[in-house]
Amino acid sequence: TTAGILYIIGTVAGILSQAITYFPVHDADDPLAYAAEHSDAVATGALLVLVMGLSLAFVPVVLFPILRQVDEALAVGYLIIRGAVEAAIYIILAIALLLLAPLGETLSAGSGTDSPAGVRLGTLVIDSEGASAMLTLVFCFGAILLYVLLYRSRIVPRWITVWGFVGIPLYTAAYVLSMYGVIDSNSSGQNLLQLPLGVQEMVLAIWMIARGFRPAALSTPEPVNGTPGAMS
């Protein structure tokens, strides 16, 4: 239940951070000037990124006692990738967002952020397709470890984990293609590629809250006449 709630909190916080901060700043003609004029929104977006990162980082912490019973090595790898590495990346992203407003205010005190150099600098700071792709690779590697553990243990239905395995390469392609300029960031093509895994994670979260983890279903033959496997 706790893991499912953390999944939902992290996802909602991530969506709000993009809607409040990332996309408005990214789409502005002068990103730094926009950040300086809307410093409260930028700070709120950075806070939401931290909420997202910490919420998702605590999911493997909560699940570790259960997953280590399936495979301790994979569970430790999942804990490190999703609990430590990914959380560190989210903290760096939040710091980068917080730097936008003071950087914009500093430039506007001099030649102004609307100078060609200021506009280019703002675009460079907020244009994070490469960073997003790296975060996605870390996220998807951690997701693979989780779904391998869930698939082997059968503590959730296997159709949920298979759905995750199908969604991971599509999700990865969404950001890698954006990084190389094949598709635009936040385009309909990228959103469609992200959708399967995004929906799957919410289904998994709701399943955790509503149904929890079930013991692995071990199909052992019932003994006949007191003798295992006896034929009558």
N, C-alpha and C positions, 0 to 999 in steps of 0.2 A: 504494500500500500504506500509506504513512504517513497519507494523508488518510482512508482507511477506518478505520485504527486510531484516529485522533483522533475520528472520528465516534462510534465505539463507546464510547470512554472518556468522551466528553462526555455521551452518552445515559445510560450506566450511572451516572455521577456525579450527573446530574440526578435520576434516579429514586430513588437512595439518599438524596439531600438532602431530597427531599419526604417519603420514608418516615420518615427519622430525625428531621427537624426540623419541616418546614413543617406537615404535616397534624396531628401530635400537638399542636403549639402552637396551630394554627388551631382545632382542635376542643376545646381545653381551656376550661373555664368561666372561668378566670382566666389568660389567655395569659402575662402578665408573671410571675405567681407560678410557673407551670409552667417558664418559661424560667429563672427564678432557681434553681429546684430542680434543673433538668437543664441546667446551664450547659455541661457537657462535650458533651452531645448537640447543643446549639445551636452550639457552636464547631465541632464536626465537620461539621454541616450547612453552615455558612458556608464551611468549607474545601472541601467538595464542590462548592458553588456556584462557587467560584473555579476549581476543577479543570475543571468543566463549561465555564465561560465561556472560559478560556484554551485549552482543547482545541478548542472549536468556532471560536474566533477564529483559530487557526493553520491551520485547513482552507483558507480562502481564500489564506493566505500560501503554503501548499504548492502549491496548484493554480494560482496566478497565472501562473507561467511558461508553463503549458500553455494556460490560458484566454485569455491576451492574444493568442495566435496566431489565435484565432477572432475576437475583437472586443475591442480594447484598452480602449475606453471602457466597455463593459459589465463587463469584468474589473476595471477600477479601481473602478467603482461597487460591485461585489460585494465587493471587498477593503475598501472603506471601510465599507459597511453592516454586513457580517458580521464583519469583522476588527477594526474600531475602535469603531463605535457600539454594537454588541451587546455587545462585551466590556466597555465602560464601564458599560452597564446592569447586567450581571452583577456587576461590582465594587460598584456602589451597593447592589444587593440583598444581597450578602454583608456589607457594612458594616451595613446595617439589621438583619440577623440578629444580628450581633455586639453590637449595642446593646441587644438585648432583655434579656439577663441582667443587665448593670449597671443598666439602668433598673428592672427588677423588684426588684433588691436595694436600690436607693435608695428606692423607694416603700415597700418593706416595712419599712424602718427608721423610717418616719414613720407615716402613717395606715394603712399596709398596702395591699397590692395588691388585697385583696378588697373594698376600698371601691368604691362604684358608679363613682366617677371613675377609679379605678385599672383596673377591669375595662374601662371604655369606652376608656381610653387604650391598653390592651393590644390590644383588638380593632381599634382604629384602626391601630396599628403593623403588625399581622400581616395585616389585611384588605387584600390587595393585588390584588384583581381588576382594578382600573384599571391598576395598574402592569404586571400580567401581560398585559393586553390591548395596552398600548403596546409591550411587549417582543415580543409575538406579531406585531404589525404590522411591526416592524422585521425580525424573523426571516423573515416570509413575503415581504417585499419583496426581501430578499437571496436567498431561495430562488427567487423568480421569475427574478432575474438569472442565477442558476446554471443553472436548467433551460432557459432560453432559449439559453444558451451550449452546454449539453450537447446540446440538440435540434438546433441548427444544425450542430454539429460531428460529430454521430453517433459520438463517441468512446465512448459507452455506448449500448446498445440504446434505441431511441426509446420502447419500451413502458415503460421505467423513468421516462423524463422525462414522458411523458404521464400516468402514474400520479401523479407529483409535482404536475403542473398540476391534476389532479382533487382531490388531497388538500389543496392550499393553501387554497381557499375554505372547505372544511369545518373545517380547523384554525383559521382566522381566526374563523369563526362560533362555535366552541366558547368562545372567550374573550370575544368581543364580547357574546354572549348572556349569559354569566355576569356581565359588567360591568354590564349593564342589568337583571340579576335575573330574566331569562327562564328560565334554568336555574341550578341550584346548582353551586357550585364542587366539583370532584371527584365530580360526580354521574355516573350511568351514561350520561346523555345527552351530557355533556361528553366523557367518555372515549371514547364511540363516535365522536364527531366528530373526535377527535384521532387515532384509531387508524389510518386509512388512510395519513396522511402519516408517522406514527411508524414503521409497518412498512416503508413505501417507503424511508425513509432508511436503515434497517438493511439492506434488500436492496441499495441502492446502495453502502453501505459494504462489504458482503460481496463484491459484484461488483468493487469497486475492489481489494480484497485478493486475490481469487481469480483475476480475469481482467485487471485493469488497464484502461488506456485503449487502445482499438484505433484505428488510423488511420481517417480518414473514408473511407467506401466510395464512391469515385467511379466511376460506371458510364460508361466511355468505350467507344465502339465500336472493336472491333479492326479494323485495316486489312486490306483484302482485296487480294491481289496487289500489296502494297506501297503502295497508295493509300488514305488514310483515307476511309472512307465510300464506297468504290467499289462498284458493283454488278456482280455477275458473272452 
